[in-house]
Amino acid sequence: MNFESKFSVTVNRIKSNIIRELLKTATAEGIISFGGGIPDPETFPIKKLSEISNEVIMNEYKIALQYGSTEGDPELRKQYIRLLEKYEDITCLDEENLMITTGSQQALFIIGTVFLDEDSYCAVSKPIYLGAGSAFNQRNPNYISIPLEKDGMNLDILEKELKKLDEEGKIDKFKFVYTVSNFHNPAGITLTLEKRKRLIELAEKYDFIIIEDDPYGALRFEGEKMPSIFKLNKGERVILLNTFSKVLSPGLRIGVIVGNKELIKKMVLAKQGMDLCSSTLTQRITARFMEKYDLFEEIQPTIKLYKEKKDKFMESLEKYLGDLEEVDWVRPEGGLFSWITLPEGFDTMEMFEIAKEKKIIYIPGETFYVDEPERNTMRVSFCLPSFEDLEEGSKRLRATIEEYAKKKGLPLKIK
Amino acid sequence: MNFESKFSVTVNRIKSNIIRELLKTATAEGIISFGGGIPDPETFPIKKLSEISNEVIMNEYKIALQYGSTEGDPELRKQYIRLLEKYEDITCLDEENLMITTGSQQALFIIGTVFLDEDSYCAVSKPIYLGAGSAFNQRNPNYISIPLEKDGMNLDILEKELKKLDEEGKIDKFKFVYTVSNFHNPAGITLTLEKRKRLIELAEKYDFIIIEDDPYGALRFEGEKMPSIFKLNKGERVILLNTFSKVLSPGLRIGVIVGNKELIKKMVLAKQGMDLCSSTLTQRITARFMEKYDLFEEIQPTIKLYKEKKDKFMESLEKYLGDLEEVDWVRPEGGLFSWITLPEGFDTMEMFEIAKEKKIIYIPGETFYVDEPERNTMRVSFCLPSFEDLEEGSKRLRATIEEYAKKKGLPLKIK
């Protein structure tokens, strides 16, 4: 049978995940990878999780092995409210302000479904978190792509674009701004307090919603913790997304959406047709873990480890790339990523072949754009490689850049 | 903020789940419920699951607590292929013919996304499984609703409709027939071998796909096991959906799609944006359970229990409704449901208020239609109530019917 004619327009629009394809081709012995954005499995609290899962299955099977509500486990929502109170000073939430999702990816997909039609507009950062792109793309909206600066989205450009939409009479089709507020994936950047406040002002002026995605906020190594946009706006027009993937385990597939009750209600309706409910077993395990242990106390060793790796990585990049003109990188205060920019004319996707030969892997930046990409950028993660590999990998990166420059006849200026 | 203008056309189309709303209002003390379609939690193998989950977390945490592939756990796919070989005599499948989903609901949602646009057609049974309706509705397709008879879909009507579409030049917009082949939810009906074969013939003639949803097939109490449509067609144009919710535990949220590799590839692309992957923990637990135990041997006691309950229920219905003219019900050979039809003029949704007073709950049939509903039908499940409650509930049902008939001045003829 020829299936081509049977596929929907929507699915024919979906492109294969380039990161996945790239990583598949890069599996040679001895390779050092800055590619992954996944936590170190040695940081998972396996003994505690195993004990809790035993208790949950034996004593709470009537709930933990049964169908659950689409909104999510009430116990988990209760625990999460407690955590937001304690660590984010967000108060006055009740269970109806929260829903549980199958990982943050589903939260993004639900956001797309609930707000976007083909004639809708939304603003996203440039570069954008790939998962958000793939979730929103299924709705085929119009993107307004806003460049990231060292202190977050360029809000002057955002305001200009909003003004333009307003003048064109299309502002009612503008639904939301999507932002990763802390330690952005892929760019490692954090939105400053000043910009957070200004973003809220813009949202009020142009009447839009802010989607604040914060998977990395708990992984701050240094610098001052910032209030969430959600907190600053008292949750009025901000939807906060979070996940347990970076602070407990991705395999549980637990995400959280926090927002206005009316919005949560709509999102629950959307999720119902998507998967009825997330795993009641992993939800209850997470709830009991949070009840018994202080999630953020538990990850202090992880944060310490990541900070040391980040310091080592920054030091290595300085050592091997520091003398190059027009080469720069983000020095993150938390999270898993830095973002390297090479001189104009470099194409990191093309350069990837040389990198593979030199046994060093990064993610070419061009994968993180919903429109015209910048080709001289790359995402690099420091959380999985060993300290030695962070140094050796940086050295290989220098060699890769040099060989590519030579091959393409690009000037590589020394400071 | 007024959110109304921000919602998508898609989400504004989603109606709240009526079953959920009904069951919420029906929580009084002493109520007997034929409403649920959920397994008896006492049938969950908690000791075995707890042991396995312990082993999986302690020994396989690098996989079971980490992100996994969108296709699903290779170990689980391997085990499922083994099961299909052993119990369904389906051979020649490899891992690329399978993907794992977050419950069967996600499988249905993916099917909708991959095949349906707003100008697409698909045929579904009348009544339809509610979850399929809510998944497909998000795509807003054109439905061709085919009445169920005691031996399955009325294929004469299906053929007539297909012919009509063909004549109108729209047959290329016809994507699939969706059918629950064994012990239909809500109707309890099984598609006969003859009709299975004829459905395949029609699919070949009019070039469409068959979606065979089989969550209940393993729960056969009596009668002869039938080859799946997938098996009969060698999987060429049939996509088989299954789930562990009825044979192991719904809380794991594990469904399976089996089909042509080209189709699976597209479905994996769609799932990626939806939730990246299903819980790697519950997938690996399921895989190890299947490796260590024979899933179908394990559920024999459950099947025996359900059969006894079904027998008791059929006996009770005969006792309390058997003398009524124009009242009939489905005598299922497996699964969880029967379907009662009352005389013309009865409205089971309206009657629900009286039922609540008499402390008996069923699901009004009108919830199971994507177009014009029949109002004199109801879904009744026998798997959760005790033997005493199956009898007492049937008695209350009779009293409900009598009181409603009296109130509405409807004749209630005795045979």
HADDOCK unambig.tbl for C-alpha pairs under 7 A between the chains (distance, minus, plus):
assign (segid A and resid 1 and name CA) (segid B and resid 237 and name CA) 6.91 0.50 0.50
assign (segid A and resid 6 and name CA) (segid B and resid 115 and name CA) 5.92 0.50 0.50
assign (segid A and resid 6 and name CA) (segid B and resid 175 and name CA) 5.85 0.50 0.50
assign (segid A and resid 7 and name CA) (segid B and resid 114 and name CA) 5.71 0.50 0.50
assign (segid A and resid 7 and name CA) (segid B and resid 115 and name CA) 4.68 0.50 0.50
assign (segid A and resid 8 and name CA) (segid B and resid 113 and name CA) 6.94 0.50 0.50
assign (segid A and resid 8 and name CA) (segid B and resid 114 and name CA) 5.45 0.50 0.50
assign (segid A and resid 8 and name CA) (segid B and resid 115 and name CA) 4.67 0.50 0.50
assign (segid A and resid 8 and name CA) (segid B and resid 116 and name CA) 5.28 0.50 0.50
assign (segid A and resid 8 and name CA) (segid B and resid 117 and name CA) 5.55 0.50 0.50
assign (segid A and resid 9 and name CA) (segid B and resid 117 and name CA) 6.72 0.50 0.50
assign (segid A and resid 10 and name CA) (segid B and resid 113 and name CA) 6.97 0.50 0.50
assign (segid A and resid 11 and name CA) (segid B and resid 113 and name CA) 6.70 0.50 0.50
assign (segid A and resid 11 and name CA) (segid B and resid 114 and name CA) 5.31 0.50 0.50
assign (segid A and resid 11 and name CA) (segid B and resid 270 and name CA) 6.42 0.50 0.50
assign (segid A and resid 14 and name CA) (segid B and resid 269 and name CA) 6.71 0.50 0.50
assign (segid A and resid 16 and name CA) (segid B and resid 269 and name CA) 6.47 0.50 0.50
assign (segid A and resid 41 and name CA) (segid B and resid 62 and name CA) 5.48 0.50 0.50
assign (segid A and resid 41 and name CA) (segid B and resid 66 and name CA) 6.83 0.50 0.50
assign (segid A and resid 46 and name CA) (segid B and resid 57 and name CA) 6.12 0.50 0.50
assign (segid A and resid 46 and name CA) (segid B and resid 58 and name CA) 5.96 0.50 0.50
assign (segid A and resid 47 and name CA) (segid B and resid 58 and name CA) 6.82 0.50 0.50
assign (segid A and resid 50 and name CA) (segid B and resid 54 and name CA) 5.15 0.50 0.50
assign (segid A and resid 50 and name CA) (segid B and resid 57 and name CA) 5.85 0.50 0.50
assign (segid A and resid 50 and name CA) (segid B and resid 58 and name CA) 6.80 0.50 0.50
assign (segid A and resid 54 and name CA) (segid B and resid 50 and name CA) 5.14 0.50 0.50
assign (segid A and resid 54 and name CA) (segid B and resid 54 and name CA) 6.68 0.50 0.50
assign (segid A and resid 57 and name CA) (segid B and resid 46 and name CA) 6.14 0.50 0.50
assign (segid A and resid 57 and name CA) (segid B and resid 50 and name CA) 5.85 0.50 0.50
assign (segid A and resid 58 and name CA) (segid B and resid 46 and name CA) 5.97 0.50 0.50
assign (segid A and resid 58 and name CA) (segid B and resid 47 and name CA) 6.84 0.50 0.50
assign (segid A and resid 58 and name CA) (segid B and resid 50 and name CA) 6.80 0.50 0.50
assign (segid A and resid 62 and name CA) (segid B and resid 41 and name CA) 5.48 0.50 0.50
assign (segid A and resid 64 and name CA) (segid B and resid 251 and name CA) 5.99 0.50 0.50
assign (segid A and resid 65 and name CA) (segid B and resid 249 and name CA) 5.50 0.50 0.50
assign (segid A and resid 65 and name CA) (segid B and resid 250 and name CA) 6.05 0.50 0.50
assign (segid A and resid 65 and name CA) (segid B and resid 251 and name CA) 3.97 0.50 0.50
assign (segid A and resid 65 and name CA) (segid B and resid 252 and name CA) 6.53 0.50 0.50
assign (segid A and resid 66 and name CA) (segid B and resid 41 and name CA) 6.84 0.50 0.50
assign (segid A and resid 66 and name CA) (segid B and resid 249 and name CA) 6.40 0.50 0.50
assign (segid A and resid 66 and name CA) (segid B and resid 250 and name CA) 5.21 0.50 0.50
assign (segid A and resid 66 and name CA) (segid B and resid 251 and name CA) 4.66 0.50 0.50
assign (segid A and resid 67 and name CA) (segid B and resid 250 and name CA) 5.39 0.50 0.50
assign (segid A and resid 67 and name CA) (segid B and resid 251 and name CA) 5.41 0.50 0.50
assign (segid A and resid 102 and name CA) (segid B and resid 275 and name CA) 6.14 0.50 0.50
assign (segid A and resid 103 and name CA) (segid B and resid 275 and name CA) 6.32 0.50 0.50
assign (segid A and resid 105 and name CA) (segid B and resid 273 and name CA) 6.84 0.50 0.50
assign (segid A and resid 105 and name CA) (segid B and resid 274 and name CA) 6.24 0.50 0.50
assign (segid A and resid 105 and name CA) (segid B and resid 275 and name CA) 4.76 0.50 0.50
assign (segid A and resid 105 and name CA) (segid B and resid 276 and name CA) 6.33 0.50 0.50
assign (segid A and resid 106 and name CA) (segid B and resid 274 and name CA) 5.21 0.50 0.50
assign (segid A and resid 106 and name CA) (segid B and resid 275 and name CA) 4.59 0.50 0.50
assign (segid A and resid 109 and name CA) (segid B and resid 273 and name CA) 6.65 0.50 0.50
assign (segid A and resid 109 and name CA) (segid B and resid 274 and name CA) 5.50 0.50 0.50
assign (segid A and resid 113 and name CA) (segid B and resid 8 and name CA) 6.93 0.50 0.50
assign (segid A and resid 113 and name CA) (segid B and resid 10 and name CA) 6.97 0.50 0.50
assign (segid A and resid 113 and name CA) (segid B and resid 11 and name CA) 6.71 0.50 0.50
assign (segid A and resid 114 and name CA) (segid B and resid 7 and name CA) 5.71 0.50 0.50
assign (segid A and resid 114 and name CA) (segid B and resid 8 and name CA) 5.45 0.50 0.50
assign (segid A and resid 114 and name CA) (segid B and resid 11 and name CA) 5.33 0.50 0.50
assign (segid A and resid 115 and name CA) (segid B and resid 6 and name CA) 5.93 0.50 0.50
assign (segid A and resid 115 and name CA) (segid B and resid 7 and name CA) 4.68 0.50 0.50
assign (segid A and resid 115 and name CA) (segid B and resid 8 and name CA) 4.67 0.50 0.50
assign (segid A and resid 116 and name CA) (segid B and resid 8 and name CA) 5.28 0.50 0.50
assign (segid A and resid 117 and name CA) (segid B and resid 8 and name CA) 5.56 0.50 0.50
assign (segid A and resid 117 and name CA) (segid B and resid 9 and name CA) 6.72 0.50 0.50
assign (segid A and resid 131 and name CA) (segid B and resid 273 and name CA) 6.63 0.50 0.50
assign (segid A and resid 134 and name CA) (segid B and resid 273 and name CA) 5.01 0.50 0.50
assign (segid A and resid 135 and name CA) (segid B and resid 273 and name CA) 4.58 0.50 0.50
assign (segid A and resid 135 and name CA) (segid B and resid 274 and name CA) 6.42 0.50 0.50
assign (segid A and resid 175 and name CA) (segid B and resid 6 and name CA) 5.85 0.50 0.50
assign (segid A and resid 237 and name CA) (segid B and resid 1 and name CA) 6.93 0.50 0.50
assign (segid A and resid 249 and name CA) (segid B and resid 65 and name CA) 5.50 0.50 0.50
assign (segid A and resid 249 and name CA) (segid B and resid 66 and name CA) 6.39 0.50 0.50
assign (segid A and resid 250 and name CA) (segid B and resid 65 and name CA) 6.06 0.50 0.50
assign (segid A and resid 250 and name CA) (segid B and resid 66 and name CA) 5.21 0.50 0.50
assign (segid A and resid 250 and name CA) (segid B and resid 67 and name CA) 5.41 0.50 0.50
assign (segid A and resid 251 and name CA) (segid B and resid 64 and name CA) 5.99 0.50 0.50
assign (segid A and resid 251 and name CA) (segid B and resid 65 and name CA) 3.99 0.50 0.50
assign (segid A and resid 251 and name CA) (segid B and resid 66 and name CA) 4.67 0.50 0.50
assign (segid A and resid 251 and name CA) (segid B and resid 67 and name CA) 5.43 0.50 0.50
assign (segid A and resid 251 and name CA) (segid B and resid 279 and name CA) 5.23 0.50 0.50
assign (segid A and resid 251 and name CA) (segid B and resid 280 and name CA) 4.84 0.50 0.50
assign (segid A and resid 251 and name CA) (segid B and resid 281 and name CA) 5.59 0.50 0.50
assign (segid A and resid 252 and name CA) (segid B and resid 65 and name CA) 6.55 0.50 0.50
assign (segid A and resid 252 and name CA) (segid B and resid 279 and name CA) 5.40 0.50 0.50
assign (segid A and resid 252 and name CA) (segid B and resid 280 and name CA) 6.97 0.50 0.50
assign (segid A and resid 252 and name CA) (segid B and resid 281 and name CA) 6.27 0.50 0.50
assign (segid A and resid 253 and name CA) (segid B and resid 278 and name CA) 6.90 0.50 0.50
assign (segid A and resid 253 and name CA) (segid B and resid 279 and name CA) 5.31 0.50 0.50
assign (segid A and resid 269 and name CA) (segid B and resid 14 and name CA) 6.71 0.50 0.50
assign (segid A and resid 269 and name CA) (segid B and resid 16 and name CA) 6.45 0.50 0.50
assign (segid A and resid 270 and name CA) (segid B and resid 11 and name CA) 6.43 0.50 0.50
assign (segid A and resid 273 and name CA) (segid B and resid 105 and name CA) 6.84 0.50 0.50
assign (segid A and resid 273 and name CA) (segid B and resid 109 and name CA) 6.65 0.50 0.50
assign (segid A and resid 273 and name CA) (segid B and resid 131 and name CA) 6.60 0.50 0.50
assign (segid A and resid 273 and name CA) (segid B and resid 134 and name CA) 5.01 0.50 0.50
assign (segid A and resid 273 and name CA) (segid B and resid 135 and name CA) 4.58 0.50 0.50
assign (segid A and resid 274 and name CA) (segid B and resid 105 and name CA) 6.25 0.50 0.50
assign (segid A and resid 274 and name CA) (segid B and resid 106 and name CA) 5.22 0.50 0.50
assign (segid A and resid 274 and name CA) (segid B and resid 109 and name CA) 5.50 0.50 0.50
assign (segid A and resid 274 and name CA) (segid B and resid 135 and name CA) 6.41 0.50 0.50
assign (segid A and resid 275 and name CA) (segid B and resid 102 and name CA) 6.14 0.50 0.50
assign (segid A and resid 275 and name CA) (segid B and resid 103 and name CA) 6.32 0.50 0.50
assign (segid A and resid 275 and name CA) (segid B and resid 105 and name CA) 4.77 0.50 0.50
assign (segid A and resid 275 and name CA) (segid B and resid 106 and name CA) 4.60 0.50 0.50
assign (segid A and resid 276 and name CA) (segid B and resid 105 and name CA) 6.33 0.50 0.50
assign (segid A and resid 278 and name CA) (segid B and resid 253 and name CA) 6.89 0.50 0.50
assign (segid A and resid 279 and name CA) (segid B and resid 251 and name CA) 5.23 0.50 0.50
assign (segid A and resid 279 and name CA) (segid B and resid 252 and name CA) 5.38 0.50 0.50
assign (segid A and resid 279 and name CA) (segid B and resid 253 and name CA) 5.30 0.50 0.50
assign (segid A and resid 280 and name CA) (segid B and resid 251 and name CA) 4.84 0.50 0.50
assign (segid A and resid 280 and name CA) (segid B and resid 252 and name CA) 6.96 0.50 0.50
assign (segid A and resid 281 and name CA) (segid B and resid 251 and name CA) 5.60 0.50 0.50
assign (segid A and resid 281 and name CA) (segid B and resid 252 and name CA) 6.27 0.50 0.50
